[in-house]
Amino acid sequence: MENMDQHQSPLFRLPRELRDEIYGYYLHEDGGYITSQSAQRIQRLQRQDGRSIELGLSYACKRVATEIEGLALKKNAIRFSVLPAKHESVSRYSTAGLFDYLLERRAGFCRVMLSHAYWLVSPEAMQAVRTRHPGNTAVEKLEKTIIRDGNYYLNQGHLHHFKMLDYVVGDVILHDLIQIIAENTDFELLTSKEYDPDVDVGPLYVDPDANWDWRSEYSDIDDIGSISSDSDDGTTRSAFYSKETRDRVVEWRPAFWCMPQQQDLAEVAKFLPTSLQDLTHDDEGHELRLKQYFSAAAAAIHFLEHLGPKQRMHVRKIVIQEDHTSVGLPQTHARGLIPFCIENPDLRIERRIDIWRTDFIPKSEHFSADIPYIVSDVAKWISEARLLRIMGMPSTSFSLVLHGPTEEASQQLCDAMIKAAIWHEGAQEVARRTGSKWEDYYGIAEDFFDVIKAMVRGDIPARFEADMGEVWDIEEILRDSEGDEPASAREVFALENFEEPVGGWEAARAKYMEQTDWVDLEKSGRGLMEGLMATMNYLDGTDVW
């Protein structure tokens, strides 16, 4: 086209609709686009085979470039997977692992604050928490418990635990509560008891029966801090926080799906310092643990955040494949997609969860003992999809697919989860009929069967990649069983009922693990504790506190 006027090209004699068909054929890629597997280069799209996207036609003709603008994003799905968390040489944790560790650390510090300031937890405070968690049944139960029983049981620094699927965000609820009661003028005084044992909290907050030493549950961080706190036995303990660091802990509220840089986390570690006692290794200084990853949903959110608004409007299909355990409550990460789906009504997002890789393989060593918890963990993905619409996700924008490595495995997963739900509902119904006390049976969430039923009915934007059948009638099932019901979930949900990975469960699990040699790391001065403490103490010439 360079030897003739571009507008005289035979291409432009064709109707625009036909030209668009040609452009679409030219731009189409089997399998769509993928992004770079580096967090620093995630904005770069490429073909499935890793080659660059073909854009030669747009370079050859300005008019073509104008006409195909955005068409590549419209014609091709963009696929995301978990981001490999490469371990930096100066750290004992990957960036993803350190982020997860600091989130857990924050929760521990919040429990300490709650143990000092539990008096401030009022029905009004819980109502404020509930506004931050619309539709969350665990928060509603917690609020009712506070109204009924008062706040004294919080003096140990723990919220009442409810076996509800949406209590997966329990640490978020705790931090929200701390942020809310921190607005009370007495919060500073009450929590200052931690770093100033001589502070007088006044007769209103004197509790003569509080003899429990909550610090014993947090002995792993007793070596942190430079300000002492005296305990009842006369020994001196280090404070968990100071006035300055307390406020920063309360304020630190990253999205669980964010992907921070190592240097960002080093700043956070200044007020959430790490402990040498956190090192868990054998006598030879080795530790075997799960590799740490950022979720595929986090990668998709990161990509969309850095894509211009005009370009985002061209995107039509995103496929998110979760194929490994990931950090930061991954079940909740689809929440970060809501603003983009509202912005672009034509965007369709499918989030796929390979349950073998996210749950079964990592937990296969103790599968039998942990079956009730594993059943609930699988259901938490579905429960979170239910909450998305309450939070504003457009009804046609998002879908969740739970699957296995093969079609047969996906059907096995579906059948086992539905059988577990039938058993769960049946056991509760039998208990009701006989007047016996219903037990939670070692961890299965009480709303488990309700959530599975809602999914089968189509009330939740989630499905198993299998034939789910129709919603069951528990009355009919109990009538036909004639008292021959399974005694526990273990009879309907066992590891031997699921397709075994090539090489066996143990071999598959080994691929998910990594060994860290703490002795070599500490000898070479590359331990996270040493690096971060050096950053905290010497980077700006100040002490930790």
C-alpha positions as CSV (number, residue, x, y, z in Angstrom):
1,M,0.0,0.0,0.0
2,E,3.0,2.3,0.3
3,N,3.1,2.7,-3.6
4,M,-0.4,4.0,-3.9
5,D,-2.7,6.4,-2.0
6,Q,-3.8,4.4,1.0
7,H,-7.5,5.3,0.4
8,Q,-7.3,3.8,-3.2
9,S,-6.3,0.4,-1.9
10,P,-8.6,-2.5,-2.9
11,L,-9.1,-3.1,0.8
12,F,-10.9,0.1,1.3
13,R,-13.3,-0.6,-1.6
14,L,-14.8,-3.3,0.6
15,P,-17.7,-2.5,3.0
16,R,-16.5,-1.6,6.5
17,E,-18.3,-4.6,8.0
18,L,-16.3,-6.9,5.7
19,R,-13.1,-5.1,6.5
20,D,-13.7,-5.6,10.2
21,E,-14.1,-9.4,9.5
22,I,-10.8,-9.4,7.7
23,Y,-9.2,-7.4,10.6
24,G,-10.7,-9.8,13.1
25,Y,-9.3,-12.8,11.2
26,Y,-5.9,-11.2,11.0
27,L,-5.8,-10.3,14.7
28,H,-7.3,-13.5,16.1
29,E,-5.0,-15.7,18.2
30,D,-5.9,-19.2,19.2
31,G,-6.0,-19.2,23.0
32,G,-6.0,-15.4,23.1
33,Y,-3.3,-13.4,24.8
34,I,-1.3,-13.9,28.0
35,T,0.7,-11.5,30.0
36,S,4.4,-11.6,31.0
37,Q,5.0,-13.8,34.0
38,S,7.0,-11.0,35.7
39,A,5.2,-8.6,38.0
40,Q,7.3,-5.8,36.7
41,R,6.3,-6.5,33.1
42,I,2.7,-7.7,33.5
43,Q,1.4,-4.9,31.2
44,R,3.0,-6.6,28.2
45,L,0.7,-8.9,26.3
46,Q,2.0,-11.7,24.1
47,R,0.8,-14.8,22.3
48,Q,0.4,-18.1,24.1
49,D,3.7,-19.3,22.6
50,G,5.4,-16.3,24.1
51,R,5.9,-14.5,20.7
52,S,5.0,-10.9,20.2
53,I,1.6,-9.9,18.9
54,E,1.5,-9.3,15.1
55,L,1.0,-5.6,14.5
56,G,2.6,-5.2,11.1
57,L,-0.6,-4.3,9.2
58,S,-1.2,-1.3,11.5
59,Y,2.3,-0.1,11.0
60,A,1.9,-0.3,7.2
61,C,-1.2,1.9,6.9
62,K,-2.4,4.8,9.1
63,R,-6.0,4.2,8.1
64,V,-5.8,0.6,9.0
65,A,-4.3,1.5,12.3
66,T,-7.2,3.8,13.0
67,E,-9.8,1.2,11.9
68,I,-8.3,-1.6,14.0
69,E,-7.7,0.4,17.1
70,G,-8.8,-1.7,20.1
71,L,-10.0,-4.6,17.9
72,A,-7.2,-6.9,19.1
73,L,-8.5,-6.6,22.7
74,K,-12.1,-7.1,21.5
75,K,-11.3,-10.2,19.5
76,N,-9.0,-12.0,21.9
77,A,-9.4,-13.1,25.5
78,I,-6.7,-12.1,27.9
79,R,-5.6,-15.0,30.2
80,F,-4.0,-14.7,33.6
81,S,-2.3,-17.2,35.8
82,V,-0.7,-16.9,39.2
83,L,2.6,-15.0,39.2
84,P,5.6,-17.0,40.1
85,A,7.1,-15.3,43.1
86,K,10.8,-15.3,42.5
87,H,12.8,-15.3,45.7
88,E,15.1,-12.3,46.0
89,S,18.6,-13.1,47.1
90,V,18.3,-10.8,50.1
91,S,15.2,-12.3,51.5
92,R,14.1,-15.5,53.2
93,Y,10.6,-14.8,51.9
94,S,9.4,-14.1,48.4
95,T,7.6,-10.7,48.0
96,A,4.3,-12.5,47.9
97,G,5.3,-14.5,51.0
98,L,6.4,-11.5,52.9
99,F,3.2,-9.6,52.1
100,D,1.2,-12.6,53.4
101,Y,3.3,-12.7,56.5
102,L,2.9,-9.0,57.3
103,L,-0.9,-9.3,56.9
104,E,-0.9,-12.0,59.5
105,R,1.4,-9.9,61.6
106,R,-1.0,-7.0,61.5
107,A,-3.9,-9.3,62.6
108,G,-1.8,-10.3,65.6
109,F,-1.1,-6.7,66.6
110,C,-4.8,-5.9,66.2
111,R,-5.6,-8.7,68.7
112,V,-3.3,-7.1,71.2
113,M,-5.0,-3.8,70.8
114,L,-8.4,-5.4,71.1
115,S,-7.3,-7.0,74.4
116,H,-6.6,-3.5,75.8
117,A,-9.5,-1.6,74.3
118,Y,-12.3,-4.2,74.1
119,W,-14.5,-1.9,76.3
120,L,-15.0,0.3,73.3
121,V,-16.7,-2.4,71.2
122,S,-20.3,-1.3,71.3
123,P,-23.4,-2.2,69.2
124,E,-22.8,1.1,67.4
125,A,-19.3,0.1,66.6
126,M,-20.5,-3.3,65.3
127,Q,-23.2,-1.6,63.2
128,A,-20.4,0.5,61.6
129,V,-18.5,-2.8,60.9
130,R,-21.6,-4.3,59.3
131,T,-21.8,-1.4,56.8
132,R,-18.3,-2.3,55.6
133,H,-19.4,-5.9,55.0
134,P,-22.8,-5.9,53.3
135,G,-24.4,-9.3,53.2
136,N,-21.8,-11.0,55.5
137,T,-23.8,-13.3,57.8
138,A,-20.8,-13.8,60.2
139,V,-20.7,-10.0,60.9
140,E,-24.4,-10.0,61.5
141,K,-24.0,-12.8,64.0
142,L,-21.1,-11.1,65.7
143,E,-23.1,-7.9,66.1
144,K,-26.0,-9.9,67.7
145,T,-23.6,-11.6,70.0
146,I,-22.2,-8.2,71.2
147,I,-25.7,-6.9,71.8
148,R,-26.7,-10.0,73.7
149,D,-23.6,-10.9,75.7
150,G,-21.6,-7.6,75.8
151,N,-18.0,-7.1,75.0
152,Y,-16.2,-8.7,78.0
153,Y,-15.3,-12.0,76.2
154,L,-13.2,-9.9,73.8
155,N,-10.7,-9.2,76.5
156,Q,-8.5,-12.0,75.2
157,G,-8.1,-10.2,71.9
158,H,-10.2,-12.6,69.8
159,L,-13.5,-12.1,68.1
160,H,-16.1,-14.8,68.6
161,H,-15.5,-17.4,65.9
162,F,-18.5,-18.4,63.8
163,K,-18.3,-21.4,61.4
164,M,-19.7,-19.4,58.5
165,L,-18.2,-19.5,55.0
166,D,-18.0,-15.7,54.8
167,Y,-16.0,-15.6,58.0
168,V,-13.0,-16.1,55.7
169,V,-12.5,-12.4,56.1
170,G,-12.3,-12.6,59.9
171,D,-9.0,-10.7,60.1
172,V,-10.4,-8.0,57.9
173,I,-13.4,-7.7,60.2
174,L,-11.0,-7.4,63.2
175,H,-9.0,-4.7,61.6
176,D,-12.1,-2.8,60.6
177,L,-13.3,-3.0,64.2
178,I,-10.0,-1.6,65.4
179,Q,-10.1,1.2,62.9
180,I,-13.6,2.1,64.1
181,I,-13.0,2.0,67.9
182,A,-9.7,3.9,67.3
183,E,-11.9,7.0,66.6
184,N,-13.0,6.9,70.2
185,T,-11.0,9.3,72.3
186,D,-10.3,6.6,74.9
187,F,-8.6,4.3,72.4
188,E,-5.2,5.9,72.7
189,L,-5.3,5.8,76.5
190,L,-6.4,2.2,76.7
191,T,-4.0,0.9,74.1
192,S,-1.1,2.9,75.6
193,K,-1.2,0.4,78.5
194,E,0.9,-1.9,76.2
195,Y,3.9,0.4,76.0
196,D,3.4,2.4,79.2
197,P,2.5,-0.1,82.0
198,D,2.1,2.8,84.5
199,V,-0.7,4.5,82.6
200,D,-3.9,4.9,84.6
201,V,-6.9,3.8,82.6
202,G,-9.3,4.9,85.3
203,P,-11.9,3.0,87.3
204,L,-14.2,2.6,84.2
205,Y,-11.8,0.2,82.7
206,V,-10.6,-1.6,85.8
207,D,-11.3,-5.3,85.5
208,P,-10.4,-7.2,88.7
209,D,-11.2,-10.6,87.2
210,A,-8.9,-10.3,84.2
211,N,-6.0,-12.5,85.2
212,W,-5.4,-14.1,81.8
213,D,-2.0,-13.3,80.4
214,W,-2.8,-12.9,76.7
215,R,0.8,-12.3,75.9
216,S,1.5,-16.0,76.3
217,E,-0.3,-16.6,73.0
218,Y,2.0,-14.2,71.2
219,S,5.3,-15.4,72.6
220,D,6.7,-15.5,69.1
221,I,7.0,-11.7,69.1
222,D,8.0,-11.0,72.7
223,D,11.5,-10.1,71.5
224,I,10.2,-7.2,69.5
225,G,10.3,-3.6,70.6
226,S,12.4,-1.5,72.9
227,I,9.8,-0.4,75.4
228,S,9.0,-2.8,78.2
229,S,5.7,-4.0,79.6
230,D,5.5,-5.6,83.0
231,S,3.4,-8.8,83.4
232,D,1.7,-10.1,86.5
233,D,4.5,-12.6,87.2
234,G,7.0,-9.8,87.7
235,T,8.9,-10.4,84.5
236,T,9.6,-7.8,81.9
237,R,8.2,-8.2,78.4
238,S,8.8,-6.1,75.3
239,A,6.0,-4.0,74.0
240,F,4.3,-5.0,70.7
241,Y,4.0,-1.4,69.5
242,S,4.7,2.2,70.5
243,K,2.4,5.2,70.1
244,E,3.8,5.9,66.7
245,T,3.8,2.3,65.4
246,R,0.3,1.6,66.8
247,D,-1.2,4.3,64.7
248,R,0.6,3.1,61.6
249,V,-0.7,-0.5,62.2
250,V,-4.2,0.8,62.4
251,E,-3.8,2.9,59.2
252,W,-2.2,0.2,57.1
253,R,-5.0,-1.2,54.9
254,P,-3.8,-2.6,51.6
255,A,-6.1,-4.4,49.3
256,F,-5.6,-8.2,49.6
257,W,-5.2,-8.3,45.8
258,C,-2.5,-5.7,45.6
259,M,1.0,-6.7,44.5
260,P,3.5,-4.6,46.5
261,Q,7.2,-4.3,45.8
262,Q,9.8,-5.6,48.2
263,Q,10.8,-2.0,49.2
264,D,7.2,-1.1,50.0
265,L,7.1,-4.0,52.4
266,A,10.4,-3.1,54.0
267,E,8.7,0.2,54.9
268,V,5.8,-1.7,56.4
269,A,8.1,-3.9,58.4
270,K,9.3,-0.8,60.3
271,F,6.0,-0.9,62.2
272,L,5.3,-4.6,61.9
273,P,8.8,-5.9,62.7
274,T,9.7,-9.6,62.2
275,S,10.9,-12.0,64.8
276,L,13.8,-14.4,64.8
277,Q,11.5,-16.9,66.6
278,D,9.3,-17.0,63.5
279,L,12.0,-19.1,61.9
280,T,10.6,-22.7,61.7
281,H,13.2,-25.2,60.7
282,D,14.6,-28.6,61.6
283,D,17.8,-29.3,63.5
284,E,19.8,-28.9,60.4
285,G,18.4,-25.5,59.6
286,H,16.1,-26.6,56.7
287,E,12.5,-25.7,56.2
288,L,10.1,-27.2,53.7
289,R,7.1,-25.0,52.9
290,L,4.6,-24.1,50.1
291,K,5.9,-21.8,47.4
292,Q,4.2,-18.4,47.6
293,Y,2.4,-16.8,44.6
294,F,0.3,-13.7,43.9
295,S,-3.1,-14.8,42.6
296,A,-4.1,-14.7,39.0
297,A,-6.9,-12.4,39.9
298,A,-4.4,-10.0,41.5
299,A,-2.4,-10.2,38.3
300,A,-5.5,-9.3,36.2
301,I,-6.4,-6.4,38.5
302,H,-2.8,-5.1,38.4
303,F,-3.0,-5.3,34.6
304,L,-6.3,-3.4,34.3
305,E,-5.2,-0.7,36.8
306,H,-2.2,0.1,34.5
307,L,-4.2,-0.1,31.3
308,G,-5.6,3.3,30.2
309,P,-9.4,3.9,30.6
310,K,-9.8,4.1,26.8
311,Q,-8.0,0.8,26.3
312,R,-9.9,-0.9,29.1
313,M,-13.2,-0.2,27.3
314,H,-12.0,-2.4,24.4
315,V,-11.4,-5.5,26.6
316,R,-14.2,-8.0,26.2
317,K,-13.0,-11.3,27.7
318,I,-10.7,-12.1,30.6
319,V,-9.9,-15.6,31.8
320,I,-8.3,-16.0,35.2
321,Q,-6.8,-19.4,36.0
322,E,-6.0,-20.0,39.6
323,D,-3.7,-23.0,39.5
324,H,-1.7,-22.7,42.8
325,T,-2.2,-21.6,46.4
326,S,-1.8,-17.8,46.6
327,V,-1.5,-15.2,49.3
328,G,-3.9,-12.7,50.8
329,L,-7.2,-14.5,51.0
330,P,-7.4,-15.3,47.3
331,Q,-11.1,-16.2,47.5
332,T,-11.8,-12.5,48.0
333,H,-9.7,-11.1,45.1
334,A,-12.6,-11.0,42.6
335,R,-13.8,-8.0,44.6
336,G,-11.1,-6.0,43.1
337,L,-12.6,-6.6,39.6
338,I,-15.9,-4.9,40.4
339,P,-14.9,-1.4,39.4
340,F,-13.7,-2.5,36.0
341,C,-16.9,-4.5,35.3
342,I,-19.0,-1.5,36.3
343,E,-16.9,0.7,34.0
344,N,-17.1,-1.6,31.0
345,P,-20.5,-3.4,30.8
346,D,-19.3,-5.4,27.9
347,L,-16.4,-7.0,29.9
348,R,-16.9,-10.7,30.7
349,I,-14.6,-12.3,33.3
350,E,-14.4,-16.0,34.0
351,R,-12.4,-17.0,37.0
352,R,-11.4,-20.7,37.0
353,I,-10.2,-22.5,40.1
354,D,-8.3,-25.8,39.7
355,I,-9.2,-27.3,43.1
356,W,-6.6,-30.0,42.7
357,R,-3.9,-27.4,42.6
358,T,-5.3,-24.8,45.0
359,D,-6.6,-27.2,47.7
360,F,-6.3,-30.9,47.2
361,I,-2.6,-31.3,46.4
362,P,-1.2,-28.9,49.0
363,K,-3.5,-30.5,51.7
364,S,-3.2,-34.1,50.6
365,E,-0.8,-35.2,53.3
366,H,-3.4,-34.8,56.0
367,F,-6.4,-34.9,53.8
368,S,-8.4,-37.5,55.8
369,A,-8.0,-35.6,59.1
370,D,-8.8,-32.2,57.5
371,I,-11.8,-33.2,55.3
372,P,-14.4,-31.0,57.0
373,Y,-12.1,-28.0,56.6
374,I,-11.2,-28.8,53.0
375,V,-14.9,-29.1,52.2
376,S,-15.5,-25.7,53.7
377,D,-12.4,-24.2,52.0
378,V,-13.7,-25.3,48.5
379,A,-17.1,-23.8,49.4
380,K,-15.5,-20.5,50.3
381,W,-14.8,-19.8,46.7
382,I,-18.5,-20.2,45.9
383,S,-19.6,-18.2,48.9
384,E,-17.5,-15.2,47.9
385,A,-19.0,-15.3,44.4
386,R,-22.4,-14.9,46.1
387,L,-21.2,-11.8,47.9
388,L,-20.0,-10.1,44.7
389,R,-23.4,-9.1,43.4
390,I,-24.2,-7.6,46.8
391,M,-21.1,-5.5,46.5
392,G,-22.1,-4.2,43.1
393,M,-20.8,-6.7,40.5
394,P,-23.0,-6.6,37.4
395,S,-25.0,-9.8,37.1
396,T,-23.6,-10.8,33.7
397,S,-20.0,-9.7,34.2
398,F,-18.5,-12.4,36.3
399,S,-18.6,-16.2,36.6
400,L,-16.7,-18.7,38.7
401,V,-15.8,-22.2,37.5
402,L,-14.5,-24.9,39.8
403,H,-12.8,-27.8,38.1
404,G,-10.2,-30.6,38.2
405,P,-7.4,-31.6,35.9
406,T,-9.7,-33.6,33.6
407,E,-13.3,-33.8,32.8
408,E,-13.7,-36.9,34.9
409,A,-12.0,-35.2,37.8
410,S,-14.3,-32.2,37.6
411,Q,-17.3,-34.6,37.8
412,Q,-15.7,-36.3,40.8
413,L,-15.4,-32.9,42.5
414,C,-19.0,-32.0,41.7
415,D,-20.4,-35.3,42.9
416,A,-18.4,-35.2,46.2
417,M,-19.3,-31.7,47.1
418,I,-23.0,-32.3,46.4
419,K,-22.9,-35.5,48.4
420,A,-21.2,-33.7,51.3
421,A,-23.9,-31.0,51.1
422,I,-26.7,-33.6,51.2
423,W,-25.1,-35.3,54.2
424,H,-24.7,-31.9,55.9
425,E,-28.3,-30.9,55.4
426,G,-29.5,-34.4,56.3
427,A,-27.5,-34.6,59.5
428,Q,-28.9,-31.2,60.6
429,E,-32.4,-32.3,59.8
430,V,-32.1,-35.6,61.7
431,A,-30.8,-33.7,64.7
432,R,-33.8,-31.4,64.5
433,R,-36.2,-34.2,64.3
434,T,-34.7,-36.2,67.2
435,G,-34.3,-33.2,69.4
436,S,-30.6,-33.8,69.7
437,K,-28.0,-31.1,69.7
438,W,-26.5,-30.3,66.3
439,E,-22.7,-30.3,66.3
440,D,-20.5,-28.5,63.7
441,Y,-18.8,-31.8,62.9
442,Y,-15.2,-30.7,63.1
443,G,-15.2,-27.6,61.0
444,I,-17.8,-27.7,58.2
445,A,-19.4,-24.3,58.0
446,E,-23.0,-24.2,59.1
447,D,-24.1,-22.5,55.9
448,F,-22.3,-24.9,53.7
449,F,-25.3,-26.8,52.2
450,D,-27.3,-23.6,51.7
451,V,-24.5,-22.2,49.5
452,I,-24.1,-25.4,47.5
453,K,-27.9,-25.5,46.9
454,A,-28.0,-21.9,45.8
455,M,-25.2,-22.6,43.3
456,V,-27.1,-25.6,41.9
457,R,-30.2,-23.5,41.6
458,G,-28.3,-20.9,39.6
459,D,-28.6,-18.2,42.3
460,I,-24.8,-17.7,42.5
461,P,-22.6,-16.9,39.5
462,A,-20.6,-20.1,40.1
463,R,-20.6,-23.7,38.8
464,F,-18.7,-26.9,38.8
465,E,-17.4,-27.8,35.3
466,A,-19.6,-30.8,35.4
467,D,-23.2,-32.0,35.3
468,M,-24.6,-30.6,38.6
469,G,-28.0,-32.1,38.2
470,E,-31.1,-30.8,40.0
471,V,-31.5,-29.5,43.5
472,W,-32.1,-32.4,45.9
473,D,-35.1,-32.9,48.1
474,I,-33.7,-33.8,51.6
475,E,-37.1,-35.1,52.8
476,E,-37.2,-37.6,49.9
477,I,-33.6,-38.6,50.5
478,L,-34.1,-39.2,54.2
479,R,-37.3,-41.2,53.5
480,D,-35.5,-43.4,51.0
481,S,-32.4,-43.9,53.1
482,E,-34.3,-45.5,56.0
483,G,-31.8,-44.5,58.6
484,D,-28.8,-45.6,56.5
485,E,-27.2,-42.1,56.2
486,P,-23.5,-41.5,56.2
487,A,-22.1,-41.0,59.7
488,S,-19.7,-38.2,58.7
489,A,-18.5,-36.2,55.7
490,R,-15.5,-38.6,55.5
491,E,-17.8,-41.2,54.1
492,V,-18.7,-39.1,51.1
493,F,-15.5,-37.0,50.6
494,A,-12.3,-39.0,50.6
495,L,-9.0,-38.5,48.8
496,E,-9.2,-42.0,47.2
497,N,-12.4,-40.8,45.4
498,F,-10.5,-38.2,43.5
499,E,-8.3,-38.6,40.4
500,E,-4.7,-39.1,41.5
501,P,-2.1,-36.9,39.9
502,V,0.6,-38.5,37.7
503,G,3.2,-39.9,40.0
504,G,0.9,-39.8,43.0
505,W,-0.2,-37.3,45.6
506,E,3.2,-37.1,47.4
507,A,5.1,-36.5,44.2
508,A,2.6,-33.8,43.2
509,R,2.9,-32.2,46.6
510,A,6.6,-32.1,46.5
511,K,6.5,-29.9,43.4
512,Y,4.6,-27.3,45.4
513,M,7.2,-27.2,48.1
514,E,10.5,-25.4,48.4
515,Q,13.4,-25.9,50.9
516,T,15.0,-23.0,52.6
517,D,18.4,-23.3,54.3
518,W,18.2,-20.9,57.2
519,V,21.7,-21.7,58.4
520,D,23.3,-20.7,55.1
521,L,21.1,-17.6,54.8
522,E,22.0,-16.4,58.3
523,K,25.7,-17.2,57.8
524,S,25.8,-15.2,54.6
525,G,23.9,-12.3,56.1
526,R,20.9,-12.6,53.7
527,G,18.2,-13.5,56.2
528,L,15.0,-11.4,56.1
529,M,15.3,-10.6,59.8
530,E,18.8,-9.2,59.4
531,G,18.0,-7.3,56.2
532,L,14.8,-5.8,57.4
533,M,16.0,-4.9,60.8
534,A,19.0,-3.2,59.2
535,T,16.6,-1.3,57.0
536,M,14.5,-0.3,59.9
537,N,17.3,0.7,62.2
538,Y,19.9,2.3,59.9
539,L,18.3,3.4,56.6
540,D,17.2,6.7,58.0
541,G,19.4,6.8,61.1
542,T,16.6,6.1,63.5
543,D,15.6,3.3,65.8
544,V,12.6,1.0,65.2
545,W,10.5,3.0,67.6
